Amino acid sequence: MQLIKGVIARDKGAEAELADINLPDPGRDEVVVRVLACGVCHTDLHYRDGHVGDEFPYLLGHEAAGIVESVGDGVTSVAPGDFVILNWRAVCGQCRACRRGKPWYCFATHNATQKMTLQDGTELTPALGIGAFAEKTLVHAGQCTKVDPAARPAAVALLGCGIMAGIGAAINTGEVSRGEAVAVIGCGGVGAAAIAGARLAGAAKIIAVDVDDRKLDLAARLGATERINSRREDPIEQMRRLTDGFGPDVVIDAVGRPETWLQAFHGRDLAGRVVLVGVPDPEARLEVPLADVFSRGGSLKSSWYGDCLPDRDFPMLVDLYQDGRLPLDAFVSEEIGLEDVEAAFDAMGRGEVLRSVVILGASGEPDEPEEIAA
């Protein structure tokens, strides 16, 4: 048992606070990871505000990279000293999705069995089964993906959730192929990553849609060829204008509001694909004439975690980052300490950052954002 510091949400809507946490030694199939960096994701804010569940108190943080410190019995996939990115899709290999050869839909993902606790013994619920706004955390071995140890932790940690969700929405779910036209509605962290993913996939035209010119400017640096400020222009009309009147082949909704989904639905080409990756409010409702769904054809998809397989996708994307083809440094808006998480939530709400990243170990200075190499 170790005593560590971590950031918790004690009750619904209460500010995030730094607390002393009891970390158990790893049991069977479990791993203790010393956290080096963890991104501040909207999902953590949803946990804090009670929009995900009510199993308070929560140990926040899930978008992380670190060093394996110790392993429990039965662990052979990682060893002490390995540099890993943490994931929340440790596939079981046994459920109906896994048996059908679609483990990215695994319905029985693994988490650590033991619980971290407050000093009074109160059990903590780790956000997305990870809980990485902490000096160390306890996870299932399957939640650890080994990657190149030379990679900058602050950058590659973001692959653990938001960046993977966006890139995967384009490449895995949207199946963007060379020469296609793609539009991304909402150019925050996930949307910006979807733009980078569309660029990696070889899209010929990439249209960024947002209400904030600052985000549109960054989207252009990440690969967007066209920009639409939907506060000033009708996004459906402009998407069609930029695609010879037809609409993009793929439209990715990275916002998750009824109005943005309808923009994606009506703005795409006939038989085009709509990908919803923005997480909707549980109370949001959508009304679409069924005849419109039939007549426009194509596919309407939701993207869960970018339909990724961490062991397949994380090492590949880290290699692309190391080769200069995936500018992950552009997503790191600021580096902060554990005590700054609540302020980072405020900055996120004001739209001032793509990602604030909590640093608990050396990460190196951020590079200037660059375009993806051709």
Steps between C-alpha positions, in 0.01 A plus 500: 500500500624849407372849584478726194344830395210511255217722380148395595142613449343443840138584412297602196602848386760546775833645391778254431731470799840353579482214750713230664426159348585147601642303207503120549773273375405343165299179517457238232493654148551847649770761444614809690599781262694811598319773309715743302230699320121508480280713276198689635208364298135607487409155629669581831279808526195283428603271786544796735158636409321165531417466130666157468389326819448550872768273648667781694767567602682473166874493446520715189732478200531234231699637203843394624847366438747372754750238612405155627621484860385155611286214372286233664481128445419385150617816325723426201407776253691775681787517748639758743667781308279480191369831366125464440193690393193413704175405332143430606439217254682198641320244287388172654544276195194295602185710449284475186669806341848358558396157370360663186839658430389851601677553832474879468136445604598282800208488746699374800814710524733448796585730791700449816315292758632677809391852592709801591359672807505818700682482832172434683445191285244653260533323165574715196354443156775561242387700196462260207663235717831690505512791747822666386491848653726337754865434563436132437200289407384138502367350175445166331801385298290515184462874550873550442633533145878510455629770265831659402659622827665790316161664434401811697253393773295823493426449131445125471290485818225671300468190283346333804162661430415816305759489224440132436126564497539767231756323283306176527172671411655593166711193424321211674134602523469740208731291282629812327689404187733676260343775295183538706356819641459516877341760729551519876249694707657621825874556508584448866740224597301210353398688186852624437620142533238388247645756259848358556359151446333600174832642384678176588237305306564706185182709479521746212283767663463550876245757616520632856179638651493693828377824657849602620754636251786402732401135476454529126852641467646206690288261294667641190842431650394141564389438143167674433487638146182706552346685794139587582402720793145375561423806711525710183413254222253218446719190533278280281504748214874556533586129520309446178657806333846366579420158352351590161151514645497139624620507860793313658531121486543491876383749764623453856301658783746563781252713699212263566208742497178441302561805283856399408393142424229634269758718327708187442197298385374757250841633397653170379483362148234245405611161639755685713600405852414683822722425799397612848799516734399795719335373819137619519326629810281218636195725465564588133231385255500476121210501256561404138238400242553131427452573132808724512706219653385267223537742210847628590644151543853449622579417861448661841767388745606559856870479577592355841862580586567533129421127462861446597707203612762656729764232438462552126444875478704663779846375387423590138392854589799552730727394215329750269550768767868412536535516120350850490181397320261545793550831686380402846692788658249736338229366733690584821379850586656514847679285756364520855527338842249282685386802699398680179236254373199708607644808325556284191130408500419872496740563210342211312155647554615833359639329190853623570681166468505184294656312790645593835738222603584415860872431529636274772834418335744653250339542160724743314402837363216507247593554139330757284192351329590387151312375198492127430784404270390412149 
